[in-house]
Amino acid sequence: MAALIAVANSHAGGLSGDALKVAVADGIQIAFWLAAAGVAVSLVFVMALPKKPA
């Protein structure tokens, strides 16, 4: 998650004050949604795997 936030906030280099806070918040939101999408894709993949006979 930290790597996603770092990549999402890489464009906030020259900002300061409120503009920096808004840019960081937007970056965190993007990272959150990317992580949620990764979890959803993983769940779909796991559900699609064939069941192992007992």
Secondary structure, 3 states (H helix, E strand, C coil): CHHHHHHHCHHHCCCCCHHHHHHHHHHHHHHHHHHHHHHHHHHHHHHHCCCCCC
